[in-house]
Amino acid sequence: MDSERRRYARQATSIRVEMTHPAFGTLVGYTRDISDGGASVQLETEQVPPPGTLVHVIFKKIAGQINDDPVAMKVMHQEKNTIGLMFCPK
């Protein structure tokens, strides 16, 4: 039996992530992988938002931002300093 429940294919990549929330300010990390449904992000800090938290995310590359406006995402799970984020519908 296949235990993989993902609806979207994941692409391994490392993109800088700046995630903001009024309670903790801005946290910085890097994607481990990304898909059309969300991203796995390794944070540079031990401070990790709990599952269910809504955050605003900007993805950055070396030569600038990938998205101009922050994207709403929801923390789905966390393990140590790695979190799973899901894109929220617009």
Backbone as a printed PyTorch tensor [residue, N CA C, xyz], in Angstrom:
tensor([[[ 0.8440, -1.1920,  0.0000],
         [ 0.0000,  0.0000,  0.0000],
         [ 0.8770,  1.2400,  0.0000]],

        [[ 0.5610,  2.1970, -0.8490],
         [ 1.3420,  3.4230, -0.9560],
         [ 0.8840,  4.4190,  0.1030]],

        [[ 1.8030,  4.8780,  0.9510],
         [ 1.4390,  5.7960,  2.0210],
         [ 1.5870,  7.2610,  1.5980]],

        [[ 2.0100,  7.5210,  0.3900],
         [ 2.1760,  8.8940, -0.1010],
         [ 0.7970,  9.5050, -0.3370]],

        [[ 0.5010, 10.6100,  0.3590],
         [-0.8120, 11.2320,  0.2640],
         [-0.7800, 12.5410, -0.5130]],

        [[ 0.3310, 12.9190, -1.0610],
         [ 0.4640, 14.2250, -1.7040],
         [-0.3170, 14.3050, -3.0090]],

        [[-0.9230, 15.4690, -3.2310],
         [-1.6540, 15.7080, -4.4770],
         [-0.7670, 16.3460, -5.5360]],

        [[ 0.3470, 16.9440, -5.1160],
         [ 1.2160, 17.6820, -6.0360],
         [ 2.6320, 17.1150, -5.9930]],

        [[ 3.2610, 17.0650, -7.1510],
         [ 4.6510, 16.5960, -7.2190],
         [ 5.5580, 17.6410, -6.5790]],

        [[ 6.5100, 17.1710, -5.7720],
         [ 7.4540, 18.0730, -5.1060],
         [ 8.7160, 18.2360, -5.9490]],

        [[ 9.2680, 19.4390, -5.9240],
         [10.5110, 19.7310, -6.6180],
         [11.5360, 20.1570, -5.5650]],

        [[12.6350, 19.4010, -5.4460],
         [13.6840, 19.7720, -4.4880],
         [14.3530, 21.0470, -4.9680]],

        [[14.4050, 22.0520, -4.0960],
         [15.0150, 23.3260, -4.4480],
         [15.3020, 24.1140, -3.1730]],

        [[16.2160, 25.0490, -3.2650],
         [16.5400, 25.8960, -2.1240],
         [16.2880, 27.3490, -2.5000]],

        [[15.1900, 27.8910, -1.9670],
         [14.8090, 29.2850, -2.2010],
         [14.7030, 29.9470, -0.8390]],

        [[15.2570, 31.1590, -0.7170],
         [15.1600, 31.9020,  0.5430],
         [13.6990, 32.2660,  0.8110]],

        [[13.2860, 32.0830,  2.0600],
         [11.9170, 32.3610,  2.4720],
         [11.9410, 33.3720,  3.6090]],

        [[11.1350, 34.4320,  3.4810],
         [10.9210, 35.3750,  4.5800],
         [ 9.4510, 35.2700,  4.9590]],

        [[ 9.2040, 34.8120,  6.1840],
         [ 7.8660, 34.5260,  6.6600],
         [ 7.5340, 35.4910,  7.7960]],

        [[ 6.3970, 36.1870,  7.7000],
         [ 6.0400, 37.1650,  8.7350],
         [ 4.7000, 36.8300,  9.3810]],

        [[ 4.6150, 37.2380, 10.6500],
         [ 3.3980, 37.0770, 11.4440],
         [ 3.4850, 38.1150, 12.5640]],

        [[ 2.3650, 38.7610, 12.9210],
         [ 2.4070, 39.7970, 13.9660],
         [ 2.9750, 39.3190, 15.3000]],

        [[ 2.7880, 38.0600, 15.6540],
         [ 3.2340, 37.5580, 16.9600],
         [ 4.7400, 37.3500, 17.0440]],

        [[ 5.4100, 37.0520, 15.9270],
         [ 6.8440, 36.7610, 16.0060],
         [ 7.6920, 37.5420, 15.0170]],

        [[ 7.1070, 38.4410, 14.2540],
         [ 7.8980, 39.2350, 13.3040],
         [ 8.2470, 38.4340, 12.0630]],

        [[ 9.4980, 38.5450, 11.6200],
         [ 9.9430, 37.8640, 10.4050],
         [10.9110, 36.7380, 10.7450]],

        [[10.6480, 35.5700, 10.1810],
         [11.5410, 34.4210, 10.3000],
         [12.1000, 34.1270,  8.9190]],

        [[13.3640, 33.7150,  8.8640],
         [14.0340, 33.4310,  7.5920],
         [14.4050, 31.9580,  7.5310]],

        [[14.2590, 31.3890,  6.3440],
         [14.6380, 30.0010,  6.1280],
         [14.8210, 29.7340,  4.6580]],

        [[14.9310, 28.4580,  4.3180],
         [15.1150, 28.0340,  2.9270],
         [14.2220, 26.8420,  2.6450]],

        [[13.6400, 26.8250,  1.4360],
         [12.8280, 25.6790,  1.0660],
         [13.7130, 24.4510,  0.9130]],

        [[13.1780, 23.3020,  1.2840],
         [13.8200, 22.0160,  1.0000],
         [13.2050, 21.4540, -0.2710]],

        [[11.8900, 21.6820, -0.3920],
         [11.1880, 21.3430, -1.6270],
         [ 9.9400, 22.2150, -1.7090]],

        [[ 9.3820, 22.2850, -2.9210],
         [ 8.2020, 23.1130, -3.1530],
         [ 7.3250, 22.4200, -4.1850]],

        [[ 6.0170, 22.6660, -4.1000],
         [ 5.0680, 22.1090, -5.0580],
         [ 3.9630, 23.1420, -5.2730]],

        [[ 2.9860, 22.8060, -6.1080],
         [ 1.8530, 23.7020, -6.3220],
         [ 0.9920, 23.8220, -5.0690]],

        [[ 1.1410, 22.9050, -4.1180],
         [ 0.3350, 22.9240, -2.9020],
         [ 1.0010, 23.5730, -1.7110]],

        [[ 2.3380, 23.6490, -1.7170],
         [ 3.0210, 24.2130, -0.5680],
         [ 4.5150, 24.0030, -0.6230]],

        [[ 5.1570, 24.0990,  0.5470],
         [ 6.6100, 23.9930,  0.6110],
         [ 7.0410, 23.4560,  1.9680]],

        [[ 8.1750, 22.7760,  1.9600],
         [ 8.8330, 22.3690,  3.1870],
         [ 9.9620, 23.3670,  3.4130]],

        [[ 9.9720, 24.0070,  4.5800],
         [10.9220, 25.0960,  4.8490],
         [11.7220, 24.7930,  6.1010]],

        [[13.0290, 24.9160,  5.9830],
         [13.9140, 24.7740,  7.1370],
         [14.2530, 26.1750,  7.6190]],

        [[13.8610, 26.4870,  8.8580],
         [14.0750, 27.8150,  9.4220],
         [15.4590, 27.9280, 10.0430]],

        [[15.9700, 29.1620, 10.0710],
         [17.3020, 29.4170, 10.6260],
         [17.2540, 29.6500, 12.1290]],

        [[16.1190, 29.4560, 12.7450],
         [15.9490, 29.7180, 14.1590],
         [15.2450, 28.5560, 14.8340]],

        [[15.3380, 28.4920, 16.1400],
         [14.6240, 27.4690, 16.8940],
         [13.1680, 27.8750, 17.1040]],

        [[12.8540, 29.1880, 16.9230],
         [11.4900, 29.6740, 17.0780],
         [10.6810, 29.2210, 15.8580]],

        [[ 9.6880, 28.3690, 16.0900],
         [ 8.9000, 27.8040, 15.0050],
         [ 7.4260, 28.0300, 15.3040]],

        [[ 6.6830, 28.5980, 14.3420],
         [ 5.2490, 28.7960, 14.5840],
         [ 4.5200, 27.4500, 14.6400]],

        [[ 3.5270, 27.3410, 15.5100],
         [ 2.8100, 26.0720, 15.6590],
         [ 1.8870, 25.7910, 14.4670]],

        [[ 1.5480, 24.5180, 14.2580],
         [ 0.5960, 24.1710, 13.2040],
         [-0.6970, 24.9710, 13.3500]],

        [[-1.2580, 25.3740, 12.2080],
         [-2.4800, 26.1800, 12.2000],
         [-2.2190, 27.6630, 12.0490]],

        [[-0.9680, 28.0940, 12.2540],
         [-0.6240, 29.5080, 12.1510],
         [-0.6690, 29.9610, 10.6940]],

        [[-1.3120, 31.0940, 10.4420],
         [-1.3170, 31.7000,  9.1110],
         [-0.1690, 32.6980,  9.0350]],

        [[ 0.6420, 32.6050,  8.0000],
         [ 1.8030, 33.4710,  7.8330],
         [ 1.7830, 34.0630,  6.4250]],

        [[ 2.5530, 35.1340,  6.2440],
         [ 2.7110, 35.7520,  4.9260],
         [ 4.1540, 35.5190,  4.4890]],

        [[ 4.3120, 34.9930,  3.2630],
         [ 5.6120, 34.5220,  2.7990],
         [ 6.0440, 35.2330,  1.5260]],

        [[ 7.3250, 35.6180,  1.5080],
         [ 7.9640, 36.1240,  0.2890],
         [ 9.0960, 35.1640, -0.0380]],

        [[ 9.1050, 34.6860, -1.2790],
         [10.1710, 33.8170, -1.7710],
         [11.1860, 34.6890, -2.5020]],

        [[12.4720, 34.4870, -2.2120],
         [13.5170, 35.3210, -2.8130],
         [14.5720, 34.4680, -3.4890]],

        [[15.1000, 34.9940, -4.5870],
         [16.2480, 34.3790, -5.2440],
         [17.4050, 35.3660, -5.1520]],

        [[18.5590, 34.9900, -5.6240],
         [19.7430, 35.8410, -5.4950],
         [19.5140, 37.2220, -6.0960]],

        [[18.8430, 37.2760, -7.2370],
         [18.6630, 38.5490, -7.9440],
         [17.3190, 39.2050, -7.6620]],

        [[16.7200, 38.9610, -6.5010],
         [15.4790, 39.6480, -6.1520],
         [14.3800, 38.6930, -5.7330]],

        [[13.2070, 39.2820, -5.5480],
         [12.0510, 38.5310, -5.0830],
         [11.4180, 37.7390, -6.2140]],

        [[10.8360, 36.6090, -5.8720],
         [10.0690, 35.8170, -6.8280],
         [ 8.6330, 36.3220, -6.8680]],

        [[ 8.0680, 36.6320, -5.7020],
         [ 6.7160, 37.1920, -5.6480],
         [ 6.7690, 38.5990, -5.0660]],

        [[ 6.0410, 39.5300, -5.7070],
         [ 6.0340, 40.9240, -5.2490],
         [ 5.2190, 41.1010, -3.9730]],

        [[ 4.0730, 40.4440, -3.9190],
         [ 3.2120, 40.5510, -2.7540],
         [ 3.3450, 39.2840, -1.9120]],

        [[ 3.3320, 39.4250, -0.5850],
         [ 3.4140, 38.2370,  0.2650],
         [ 2.2700, 37.2740, -0.0320]],

        [[ 2.5570, 35.9860,  0.0590],
         [ 1.5870, 34.9350, -0.1870],
         [ 1.1260, 34.3830,  1.1580]],

        [[-0.1900, 34.2150,  1.3160],
         [-0.7360, 33.6380,  2.5470],
         [-0.5070, 32.1290,  2.5320]],

        [[ 0.0620, 31.6270,  3.6350],
         [ 0.3130, 30.1970,  3.7670],
         [-0.0290, 29.7740,  5.1940]],

        [[-0.3230, 28.4910,  5.3600],
         [-0.6860, 27.9560,  6.6710],
         [ 0.3230, 26.8960,  7.0780]],

        [[ 0.7800, 26.9670,  8.3270],
         [ 1.6830, 25.9540,  8.8600],
         [ 0.8570, 24.6860,  9.0900]],

        [[ 1.2300, 23.6080,  8.3990],
         [ 0.4860, 22.3580,  8.4950],
         [ 1.1100, 21.3950,  9.5050]],

        [[ 2.4420, 21.3970,  9.5830],
         [ 3.1330, 20.5340, 10.5440],
         [ 4.5190, 21.0900, 10.7870]],

        [[ 5.1380, 20.6440, 11.8590],
         [ 6.5130, 21.0640, 12.1700],
         [ 7.2300, 19.9450, 12.8940]],

        [[ 8.5240, 19.8620, 12.5930],
         [ 9.4020, 18.9140, 13.2660],
         [10.7310, 19.6070, 13.4520]],

        [[11.0900, 19.8610, 14.7050],
         [12.2780, 20.6530, 15.0380],
         [12.1680, 21.9950, 14.3400]],

        [[13.1330, 22.3630, 13.4680],
         [13.0610, 23.6790, 12.8260],
         [12.6060, 23.5880, 11.3640]],

        [[11.9490, 22.4910, 11.0000],
         [11.4130, 22.3400,  9.6470],
         [ 9.8940, 22.3500,  9.7120]],

        [[ 9.2780, 23.1760,  8.8480],
         [ 7.8230, 23.2720,  8.8300],
         [ 7.2920, 22.9680,  7.4300]],

        [[ 6.0760, 22.4850,  7.4110],
         [ 5.3630, 22.2730,  6.1620],
         [ 4.3400, 23.3780,  6.0030]],

        [[ 4.4300, 24.1070,  4.8930],
         [ 3.5140, 25.2100,  4.6250],
         [ 2.6000, 24.8420,  3.4620]],

        [[ 1.3240, 25.2340,  3.5690],
         [ 0.3630, 25.0170,  2.5010],
         [-0.0960, 26.3810,  1.9840]],

        [[-0.1170, 26.5390,  0.6450],
         [-0.6540, 27.7700,  0.0730],
         [-2.1210, 27.8730,  0.4130]],

        [[-2.5620, 29.0690,  0.8550],
         [-3.9720, 29.3020,  1.1570],
         [-4.6650, 29.7960, -0.1050]],

        [[-5.9170, 29.3800, -0.3240],
         [-6.6420, 29.8680, -1.4940],
         [-6.8290, 31.3780, -1.4130]],

        [[-6.8520, 32.0000, -2.5680],
         [-7.0300, 33.4740, -2.5960],
         [-8.4600, 33.8430, -2.3400]]])
